Amino acid sequence: MLAVSSLRKAFDDRGAPVRAVDDVTFDVAEGELFALLGPSGCGKTTLLRCIAGLERPDAGEIVVAGRTLTSRSAGIDVPPHERGLGVVSQSYGIWPHMTVFDTAAFPLRVLPRRRRPSASQIRARVEQVLDSVQLAPLAHRPATDLSGGQQQRLAIARALVNEPPLLLLDEPLASLDTRLRDELRFELLRLQRDLGTTCVYVTHDQTEALSLANRLAVMNDGRIEQLGEPRTLYDHPTSRFVAEFLGAANLIDGVVVSSGHVRTAAGVLEVPAGHAAAPGDAVVVVVRPEHVTLEDATAANGWIGPVEVAAYTGDGVDLVVRVGDLRIRVRSTPQGAAAVGSKVGVRLRSCSLLPAAEAPRDV
């Protein structure tokens, strides 16, 4: 459906080029929701704007449904209004002089006469798309009288009314409060699954990317650090940046002593065998807080230490347990949590390895 190949885009910063998108290549299958995840300034929005035609890349190709939209080598650059893509941003872009129906119908009504559907066709299509976003009963209400979540759903309906081959969403939930953002996240997931629309979703929110995407790409400094299914990236990051950006992580320096064993400052850890690291290699052991349990420290990968911090989060308690010079984060249930100052046993149940040669980068 979407193929992005060797895309590059640089901006001038006081005479020095800054690569916002640096040789990015990826594909999105038909019906897939693909997320671009990364911190501010990583290049994800610039990449999305290149796909939409709002930025002109310096090199590379963009193909949608077999149609080349951008190819610098072939001199192809289809204007944004001729690409036929749906675009939704965090700004609703709702006009106060229009009703809900008129807002959703606007993209159809401004089409050139030869391509414009009849009035009855426009009505049928708008009613269908408003029904899909659960706004049909509000069709004749002024658009600005809707709540924030309803206005964002209306913006999505307006982007879908042309039946675009690809829907581009640029942090569409960023301006909503936490409760509404959670509700609309599940609504978006339902809508995308029901309609089968191919989507590219830009966000800096790890929860959104992990819960919505079929696949995601973590971006940093204009490049894709890692691409794959959400669970694979979360459980098996291939770089320190991805490990730190995709949720909390315990990063423990160590040295491989044999296949499946790493010596750390607090003792030897058993790790998955078959890793490319050889005995003597410096590595980083990655352990997610939810993979650390409070239990008998005499078992494999078990340590003992005092609880330094206990932070209640509503559905759980985040603990910090000091083991020698290490501070281990633990995610516990409220019932199983320990008090600050008490000594507990911790067991690291699931680990993955990274090469230690990579220098840590700021998130």
BATIFI-251936 format. One record per residue (C-alpha): z, y, x. Coordinates in steps of 0.1 Angstrom, whole numbers, padded with zeros to 4 digits, always signed. Layout:
BATIFI-251936
ZYX...
***
This chain:
BATIFI-251936
+0000+0000+0000+0011+0025+0027+0002+0022+0063+0014+0048+0088+0000+0044+0123+0009+0061+0156+0019+0093+0138+0030+0123+0159+0041+0158+0149+0055+0184+0172+0067+0219+0166+0069+0249+0190+0104+0260+0199+0102+0291+0220+0071+0278+0239+0084+0243+0243+0071+0215+0220+0097+0195+0200+0086+0161+0188+0098+0158+0153+0078+0126+0147+0071+0106+0179+0046+0077+0176+0058+0063+0143+0042+0032+0128+0052+0012+0097+0039-0004+0065+0052-0003+0030+0041-0031+0006+0031-0026-0030+0062-0023-0053+0086-0019-0024+0112+0008-0020+0112+0017+0016+0140+0040+0030+0138+0064+0059+0174+0068+0071+0188+0091+0098+0208+0121+0106+0197+0157+0101+0169+0166+0125+0158+0130+0132+0123+0136+0117+0125+0117+0085+0116+0147+0062+0088+0158+0085+0074+0123+0083+0076+0124+0045+0059+0158+0044+0031+0144+0066+0025+0116+0041+0025+0142+0012+0000+0164+0031+0025+0193+0034+0025+0190+0072-0005+0182+0094+0003+0156+0120-0010+0160+0156-0021+0124+0158-0022+0092+0139-0034+0078+0105-0020+0076+0070-0036+0052+0045-0025+0048+0009-0039+0020-0013-0068+0016+0011-0077+0053+0010-0074+0072+0043-0055+0104+0036-0050+0115+0073-0069+0105+0104-0069+0130+0132-0094+0109+0152-0118+0108+0122-0112+0144+0112-0098+0134+0078-0071+0155+0061-0070+0152+0023-0052+0183+0008-0019+0176-0009-0032+0183-0045-0059+0157-0040-0037+0129-0027-0024+0120-0061+0011+0112-0048+0044+0118-0067+0069+0139-0049+0106+0145-0058+0129+0167-0037+0166+0175-0040+0157+0208-0057+0149+0199-0093+0122+0226-0097+0128+0229-0134+0113+0259-0151+0135+0277-0177+0106+0286-0201+0096+0250-0206+0110+0222-0228+0117+0187-0214+0084+0175-0228+0064+0204-0214+0079+0200-0180+0070+0163-0178+0035+0171-0192+0027+0199-0168+0010+0178-0140-0014+0164-0166-0021+0197-0183-0031+0214-0150-0056+0188-0140-0093+0198-0138-0109+0196-0172-0131+0166-0163-0100+0146-0152-0076+0159-0178-0065+0134-0205-0068+0143-0242-0038+0158-0260-0030+0125-0276-0032+0107-0243-0009+0133-0227+0016+0129-0255+0016+0091-0253+0020+0091-0215+0048+0118-0215+0067+0099-0243+0064+0067-0223+0077+0083-0190+0105+0102-0208+0116+0069-0225+0117+0052-0191+0141+0078-0177+0161+0078-0210+0152+0114-0219+0130+0108-0250+0157+0120-0275+0159+0153-0255+0121+0160-0254+0123+0193-0273+0154+0207-0256+0149+0235-0230+0147+0219-0197+0174+0240-0181+0199+0230-0208+0201+0195-0192+0229+0184-0169+0222+0180-0132+0216+0143-0134+0193+0147-0164+0173+0174-0146+0168+0151-0117+0157+0124-0140+0132+0148-0155+0119+0157-0120+0113+0120-0115+0095+0117-0148+0073+0146-0139+0064+0129-0106+0056+0096-0124+0035+0110-0153+0003+0109-0132+0010+0073-0124+0008+0079-0087+0002+0049-0063+0031+0061-0042+0063+0081-0050+0079+0101-0022+0116+0110-0027+0133+0135-0003+0171+0132-0006+0168+0134-0045+0206+0129-0050+0219+0151-0023+0228+0180-0046+0248+0159-0071+0285+0153-0071+0298+0119-0060+0302+0103-0094+0269+0115-0107+0252+0104-0075+0265+0069-0078+0254+0067-0115+0219+0080-0107+0216+0057-0077+0218+0027-0100+0195+0044-0125+0169+0049-0098+0172+0012-0088+0167+0001-0124+0138+0025-0129+0120+0015-0097+0124-0023-0104+0112-0019-0141+0082+0002-0132+0073-0015-0099+0066+0018-0083+0061+0019-0046+0085+0044-0031+0094+0060+0002+0129+0073+0000+0143+0097+0026+0181+0100+0029+0209+0106+0054+0233+0086+0032+0239+0050+0044+0251+0038+0011+0220+0050-0007+0197+0034+0018+0215+0001+0020+0219-0003-0018+0184+0009-0029+0159-0002-0002+0141-0035+0001+0136-0025+0038+0147+0006+0057+0139+0023+0090+0167+0040+0109+0153+0071+0127+0166+0091+0157+0149+0118+0177+0116+0113+0159+0114+0076+0165+0122+0045+0145+0153+0028+0162+0152-0003+0140+0133-0015+0109+0141-0043+0086+0161-0055+0056+0193-0037+0050+0216-0067+0056+0198-0075+0088+0202-0040+0102+0239-0038+0091+0249-0072+0105+0226-0073+0135+0219-0038+0149+0198-0037+0180+0210-0004+0193+0243+0014+0196+0230+0042+0176+0221+0019+0146+0255+0002+0149+0274+0035+0147+0252+0051+0121+0251+0023+0096+0288+0024+0086+0319+0020+0107+0319-0003+0137+0343-0015+0164+0324-0013+0197+0341-0033+0224+0328-0033+0260+0328-0066+0278+0311-0089+0303+0294-0123+0294+0313-0151+0312+0293-0180+0296+0271-0187+0267+0290-0176+0236+0320-0160+0255+0326-0124+0264+0355-0111+0285+0370-0078+0272+0400-0057+0281+0420-0075+0255+0409-0110+0262+0379-0134+0258+0359-0133+0225+0338-0161+0211+0304-0146+0201+0272-0162+0187+0256-0184+0213+0219-0180+0222+0220-0142+0229+0196-0131+0256+0225-0119+0278+0233-0140+0309+0267-0146+0326+0277-0114+0344+0258-0091+0320+0277-0061+0306+0275-0060+0268+0290-0043+0238+0306-0065+0211+0300-0051+0176+0324-0059+0148+0325-0043+0114+0359-0034+0100+0354-0057+0070+0349-0086+0094+0384-0081+0109+0412-0099+0090+0449-0097+0092+0460-0132+0100+0475-0156+0126+0465-0142+0160+0467-0176+0177+0433-0186+0163+0400-0179+0181+0393-0142+0185+0429-0133+0175+0449-0105+0189+0483-0088+0181+0491-0051+0180+0509-0024+0161+0494-0005+0132+0487+0031+0142+0470+0044+0110+0469+0032+0074+0446+0053+0051+0444+0044+0014+0408+0047+0000+0413+0036-0036+0397+0002-0034+0412-0007-0001+0431+0004+0030+0416+0013+0064+0438+0004+0093+0437+0011+0130+0455-0015+0151+0461-0009+0188+0454-0038+0211+0461-0027+0246+0437+0002+0252+0415-0008+0223+0419+0005+0188+0405-0019+0162+0395-0007+0127+0404-0031+0099+0394-0029+0062+0420-0045+0041+0429-0048+0004+0458-0026-0008+0479-0058-0014+0472-0072+0021+0477-0040+0041+0505-0035+0066+0527-0005+0072+0523+0019+0101+0544+0008+0131+0544-0029+0121+0529-0055+0144+0501-0076+0130+0477-0103+0140+0440-0095+0137+0411-0118+0139+0375-0108+0147+0355-0131+0125+0319-0120+0129+0305-0104+0161+0271-0094+0174+0261-0082+0209+0243-0052+0223+0233-0045+0259+0257-0022+0275+0230-0003+0295+0222+0019+0266+0241+0051+0267+0258+0061+0234+0242+0090+0215+0257+0115+0191+0253+0107+0154
***
